[in-house]
Amino acid sequence: MVNLLEEIKDVFLLKQKGTEWFAFDTFPDDKTTNYDYAIGMVAARDREIILRKLAELGVLELKQDKREPRSEIHETNFQLRLNKSKFTQLYEEFKKVAITNAASNKGILLYLDREGGFWLDPKEEFCYLMDRDSERLKILTYLVDNEGYRLTDEVAEYIGGKNKQNVRSEIGKIKRNIKTFLQLNDVIQSKPSSGYRINPVYKVIKVGF
């Protein structure tokens, strides 16, 4: 579902920006089907069912396109017009569900670069920017580089001998910003007498270090 919503969003925002009605094909691209006709037609039928359900819910308006289908594919093409507020709300809800499900299956990749960017794809939507020389970037980098729980004293020493309360305060701010910008609640975990760690359900890839 979220993949279809992503595709509709991309077509509307990137290809047909500024228009109300826009063309949308039910047959998925080759990235999904590898040109397998049978799989493509099953996917096309499923996508048509979803589109009609979205129309029933008032998320979009739908009418069949009179364009001739591609000769090798007997697909149904549509013209869509979005109810922007309902579509955006539904998209955000499904995106959050997809992120939560992926995390529970250990499928989330996060990225950290030396300029202070910490993000989840798509970067333009889910990115927390820190100052490249900030204590927050140093703390996050230290936790990424060192698996398992790290004592607060360890982290404090790494960032220049700051006191433990300063470390706790900075980590609290990091967690709040991750929740705000990446919409993730559990990237940094804490445990009494053990300290802090990156939740092992996430894999953080360092870029440019």
JOPEKA-V330802 format. One record per pair of residues at least 12 apart in sequence whose ideal C-beta (glycine too) atoms are under 10 Angstrom apart, sorted by the first residue. I is the first residue (numbers start at 1). J is the second residue. D is the distance in whole Angstrom. If there is no record, write none. Layout:
BEGIN
I|J|D + I|J|D
END
This chain:
BEGIN
1|46|10 + 1|47|10 + 1|50|7 + 1|53|10 + 1|54|10 + 1|90|9 + 1|91|10 + 1|94|6 + 1|97|9 + 1|98|8 + 2|90|10 + 2|91|8 + 2|93|9 + 2|94|4 + 2|95|6 + 2|96|10 + 2|97|7 + 2|98|5 + 2|99|9 + 2|101|10 + 3|28|9 + 3|32|8 + 3|47|10 + 3|94|10 + 3|98|9 + 4|24|10 + 4|26|10 + 4|28|9 + 4|43|10 + 4|46|9 + 4|47|6 + 4|50|6 + 4|51|8 + 4|54|9 + 4|94|9 + 5|50|9 + 5|54|9 + 5|59|9 + 5|87|8 + 5|88|10 + 5|90|7 + 5|91|5 + 5|92|10 + 5|93|10 + 5|94|6 + 5|95|8 + 5|98|10 + 6|91|8 + 6|94|9 + 6|95|8 + 6|98|9 + 6|122|9 + 7|24|8 + 7|25|10 + 7|28|8 + 7|29|9 + 7|32|10 + 7|47|9 + 8|22|9 + 8|24|7 + 8|47|10 + 8|50|10 + 8|51|9 + 8|54|9 + 8|59|10 + 8|60|8 + 8|80|7 + 8|82|7 + 8|87|8 + 8|91|9 + 9|82|9 + 9|87|8 + 9|88|9 + 9|91|6 + 11|23|8 + 11|24|6 + 11|25|9 + 11|80|8 + 12|24|9 + 12|60|10 + 12|80|8 + 12|81|9 + 12|82|6 + 12|84|9 + 12|87|9 + 16|80|9 + 19|81|9 + 20|61|9 + 20|79|10 + 20|80|10 + 20|81|5 + 20|82|9 + 21|61|8 + 21|63|8 + 21|65|10 + 21|78|10 + 21|79|5 + 21|80|7 + 21|81|5 + 21|82|10 + 22|78|10 + 22|79|7 + 22|80|6 + 22|81|8 + 22|82|9 + 23|65|6 + 23|67|7 + 23|77|7 + 23|78|8 + 23|79|6 + 23|80|8 + 24|47|9 + 24|51|8 + 24|60|9 + 24|62|9 + 24|65|8 + 24|77|7 + 24|78|5 + 24|79|7 + 24|80|5 + 25|44|8 + 25|47|9 + 25|65|8 + 25|67|9 + 25|69|8 + 25|70|9 + 25|73|9 + 25|75|6 + 25|76|8 + 25|77|5 + 25|78|8 + 26|40|9 + 26|41|9 + 26|43|8 + 26|44|4 + 26|45|8 + 26|46|9 + 26|47|5 + 26|48|5 + 26|49|10 + 26|50|10 + 26|51|7 + 26|65|10 + 26|69|10 + 26|73|10 + 26|75|5 + 26|76|5 + 26|77|7 + 26|78|7 + 27|40|5 + 27|41|7 + 27|43|7 + 27|44|4 + 27|45|10 + 27|47|8 + 27|48|10 + 27|69|8 + 27|70|8 + 27|73|5 + 27|74|9 + 27|75|4 + 27|76|9 + 27|77|9 + 28|40|6 + 28|43|5 + 28|44|7 + 28|46|10 + 28|47|7 + 28|75|10 + 32|47|10 + 35|72|9 + 35|73|10 + 37|72|8 + 37|73|7 + 37|74|9 + 40|73|7 + 40|75|8 + 41|73|8 + 41|74|8 + 41|75|8 + 44|73|8 + 44|74|9 + 44|75|5 + 44|76|7 + 44|77|10 + 45|75|10 + 45|76|9 + 47|75|10 + 47|76|9 + 47|78|10 + 48|62|9 + 48|64|10 + 48|75|9 + 48|76|6 + 48|78|8 + 51|76|9 + 51|78|6 + 51|80|8 + 52|78|9 + 54|80|9 + 54|82|9 + 54|83|9 + 54|86|9 + 54|87|8 + 54|90|8 + 55|78|9 + 55|80|9 + 55|81|10 + 55|83|10 + 57|83|9 + 57|86|8 + 57|90|8 + 58|83|6 + 58|86|6 + 58|87|10 + 59|80|10 + 59|82|7 + 59|83|6 + 59|84|10 + 59|85|10 + 59|86|5 + 59|87|5 + 59|88|10 + 59|89|9 + 59|90|6 + 59|91|9 + 60|78|9 + 60|80|5 + 60|81|6 + 60|82|5 + 60|83|6 + 60|84|10 + 60|86|8 + 60|87|6 + 60|90|10 + 61|78|10 + 61|79|8 + 61|80|7 + 61|81|4 + 61|82|8 + 61|83|8 + 62|78|6 + 62|79|8 + 62|80|6 + 62|81|8 + 63|78|7 + 63|79|5 + 63|80|8 + 63|81|8 + 64|76|7 + 64|77|7 + 64|78|6 + 64|79|8 + 65|77|4 + 65|78|5 + 65|79|5 + 65|80|9 + 66|79|9 + 67|79|9 + 92|125|10 + 92|183|9 + 95|122|10 + 95|125|8 + 95|126|9 + 95|183|8 + 96|183|6 + 96|184|10 + 99|120|7 + 99|126|8 + 99|182|8 + 99|183|6 + 99|184|7 + 100|183|9 + 100|184|9 + 100|185|9 + 100|186|10 + 102|120|10 + 102|201|9 + 102|202|10 + 103|120|10 + 103|184|7 + 103|185|9 + 103|186|8 + 103|187|9 + 103|199|8 + 103|201|5 + 103|202|7 + 104|201|7 + 105|201|8 + 106|199|10 + 106|200|8 + 106|201|5 + 106|202|8 + 106|203|8 + 107|201|9 + 107|202|10 + 107|203|9 + 108|120|7 + 108|121|10 + 108|182|10 + 108|184|8 + 108|187|9 + 108|199|9 + 108|201|7 + 108|202|5 + 108|203|7 + 108|204|10 + 109|121|7 + 109|202|8 + 109|203|5 + 109|204|8 + 109|205|6 + 110|126|9 + 110|128|10 + 110|144|9 + 110|178|9 + 110|182|8 + 110|184|8 + 110|187|7 + 110|198|9 + 110|202|5 + 110|203|7 + 110|204|5 + 110|205|7 + 111|123|7 + 111|127|9 + 111|203|10 + 111|204|7 + 111|205|5 + 111|206|8 + 111|207|6 + 111|208|10 + 112|128|10 + 112|130|9 + 112|137|8 + 112|140|7 + 112|141|7 + 112|144|6 + 112|204|6 + 112|205|7 + 112|206|5 + 112|207|7 + 112|208|9 + 112|209|8 + 113|129|10 + 113|132|9 + 113|137|10 + 113|205|10 + 113|206|7 + 113|207|4 + 113|208|5 + 113|209|8 + 114|132|7 + 114|137|8 + 114|141|9 + 114|206|8 + 114|207|8 + 114|208|5 + 114|209|5 + 115|129|8 + 115|130|9 + 115|131|9 + 115|132|5 + 115|137|9 + 115|207|9 + 115|208|7 + 116|128|9 + 116|129|6 + 116|130|4 + 116|131|6 + 116|132|5 + 116|133|8 + 116|134|7 + 116|136|8 + 116|137|5 + 116|140|9 + 116|141|10 + 117|129|6 + 117|130|8 + 117|132|9 + 117|137|9 + 117|207|8 + 117|208|9 + 118|130|7 + 118|136|9 + 118|137|8 + 118|140|6 + 118|141|10 + 118|144|9 + 118|174|9 + 118|177|9 + 118|178|7 + 118|181|8 + 118|182|7 + 118|187|9 + 118|204|8 + 119|181|8 + 119|182|7 + 119|207|9 + 120|178|9 + 120|181|9 + 120|182|5 + 120|183|8 + 120|184|7 + 120|187|9 + 120|202|9 + 125|181|9 + 125|182|9 + 125|183|9 + 126|178|10 + 126|181|7 + 126|182|5 + 126|183|7 + 126|184|8 + 127|181|6 + 127|182|8 + 128|140|9 + 128|174|8 + 128|176|10 + 128|177|5 + 128|178|6 + 128|179|9 + 128|180|8 + 128|181|4 + 128|182|6 + 128|184|10 + 128|187|10 + 129|177|9 + 129|181|8 + 130|173|10 + 130|174|8 + 130|177|8 + 134|159|10 + 134|170|9 + 134|174|10 + 135|155|10 + 135|158|10 + 135|159|5 + 135|160|8 + 135|162|7 + 135|166|8 + 135|167|8 + 135|169|10 + 135|170|5 + 135|171|10 + 135|173|10 + 135|174|10 + 136|159|9 + 136|170|6 + 136|171|8 + 136|173|7 + 136|174|5 + 136|177|8 + 137|159|10 + 137|174|9 + 138|155|9 + 138|158|7 + 138|159|5 + 138|160|8 + 138|170|9 + 139|155|6 + 139|156|9 + 139|158|8 + 139|159|6 + 139|162|10 + 139|167|7 + 139|170|6 + 139|171|6 + 139|173|10 + 139|174|7 + 139|188|9 + 139|196|8 + 140|170|10 + 140|171|9 + 140|174|6 + 140|178|9 + 140|187|9 + 140|188|8 + 140|198|8 + 140|204|9 + 141|158|9 + 141|159|10 + 141|204|9 + 141|206|8 + 141|209|8 + 142|154|8 + 142|155|6 + 142|157|10 + 142|158|5 + 142|159|7 + 142|196|9 + 143|155|8 + 143|158|10 + 143|171|9 + 143|174|9 + 143|187|9 + 143|188|7 + 143|189|10 + 143|195|9 + 143|196|6 + 143|197|6 + 143|198|5 + 143|204|9 + 144|197|10 + 144|198|6 + 144|202|10 + 144|203|10 + 144|204|5 + 144|205|9 + 144|206|7 + 144|209|10 + 145|158|10 + 145|198|10 + 145|204|9 + 145|206|8 + 145|209|9 + 146|158|9 + 146|197|8 + 146|198|9 + 147|197|7 + 147|198|8 + 147|200|8 + 148|194|9 + 148|195|9 + 148|197|6 + 148|198|9 + 148|200|9 + 149|189|8 + 149|190|8 + 149|191|6 + 149|193|9 + 149|194|4 + 149|195|5 + 149|196|7 + 149|197|5 + 149|198|10 + 150|194|8 + 150|195|5 + 150|196|6 + 150|197|6 + 150|198|10 + 151|164|9 + 151|167|10 + 151|193|9 + 151|194|7 + 151|195|4 + 151|196|9 + 152|164|5 + 152|165|9 + 152|166|10 + 152|167|5 + 152|168|7 + 152|171|9 + 152|190|9 + 152|193|10 + 152|194|9 + 152|195|5 + 152|196|7 + 153|167|9 + 153|195|8 + 154|167|9 + 154|195|7 + 154|196|9 + 155|167|5 + 155|168|9 + 155|170|9 + 155|171|8 + 155|195|7 + 155|196|7 + 156|168|9 + 156|170|10 + 164|195|10 + 167|195|9 + 167|196|8 + 168|190|9 + 168|196|9 + 171|188|6 + 171|190|8 + 171|195|10 + 171|196|6 + 172|188|9 + 172|190|10 + 174|187|9 + 174|188|7 + 174|196|10 + 175|187|7 + 175|188|5 + 175|189|10 + 175|190|9 + 175|196|10 + 184|199|9 + 184|202|8 + 185|199|10 + 186|199|5 + 186|201|8 + 186|202|9 + 187|199|6 + 187|201|9 + 187|202|6 + 187|204|9 + 188|202|10 + 189|201|10
END
